Amino acid sequence: MKLNLEIRQFAWLESLKRTLSLRAAKSMVQQQWAALTRLTGNAASLVRDSLAVIGFAAIAFLVLVSQNDDLRNSLSEARKVSEWLRPGVAQQFSRLSEQTAAQDNQMTALMGLDDDASSLYPQQASFEKGEPYRQEVLSRYLAKRYRVSQDAANLVVGAAFSTGKEISLDPLLILSVMAVESSLNPFAESTVGAQGLMQVLSQVHEDKLEVYGGKMAALNPVVNIKVGAIILRDCIRRGGSLEAGLKLYVGATTPTDGGYADKVIAVRSQLQQALGMPVSQTPAAVMSKPADQPADQPA
């Protein structure tokens, strides 16, 4: 009898222990869950508040930009320049250059130029001999001198040499005109609407740009170099000399060109020095006899 009582008491105690353990475990789980809920709620609140702050900041920025023309224009220019300077852009425009190469004959026909015209600069060294080296030296020089990326300088120099070879024009002259006109900024635009590296007047030369897609093509660096270089060659032909051609290109309407030709020739001399070449005298560059024409027209 006494043994049975002790067994029942022991069983009761064990049952009580199990009950207390379950209650303790349940309480612990509830406490942990409550803590997790509070933590999740705080995190969600933090994310929600952060998104609200970002949203208000974005709205304020958009309002500021919409009311500030200068800031809006600066942001637009910065976006264009960042796209122009980002690594790899030279390869993209190189592919574009290959695509537009097939259109050169049509452009030449529109301009009334000869495909087999002799070089404006017969004393200039062969385009092929040492060309990769010259391009590399010029790219490094121009990238440092005008503070543009190496990719951008590679593109400009490559396009100048390619175009110069195609139309028999000194690539150093093409680069010199670009340097004076735009400081190698492909998105430069003057107050009269001249655009791009060579400052081509798209409204004047719309027919030439039409081959490449219209006026907006003037902001394509490769197209701008091609069209501008052909216009430059045509101006030198009509003028009968380099100085007269540069005066026609810049559209000078006075007896002097304001020193434009001297600036271009000076930059060309600097490029020759960068290459270790002897600085040549200004060539006559007579392609044809000067023709009677109306008032000078800028590029």
Secondary structure, DSSP 8 states (H G I E B T S, - for coil): -HHHHHHHHHHHHHHHHHHHHHHHHHHHHHHHHHHHHHHHHHHHHHHHHHHHHHHHHHHHHHHHHHH-HHHHHHHHHHHHHHHHHSTTHHHHHHHHHHHHHTTHHHHHHHHT--TT---S-TTS--SSTTHHHHHHHHHHHHHHHHT--HHHHHHHHHHHHHHHHHHT--HHHHHHHHHHHHTT-TT-B-TT-EETTTTEETTTSHHHHHTTTSGGGGGSHHHHHHHHHHHHHHHHHHHSSHHHHHHHHHT--SSS-TTHHHHHHHHHHHHHHHTT-----------S-----SS----
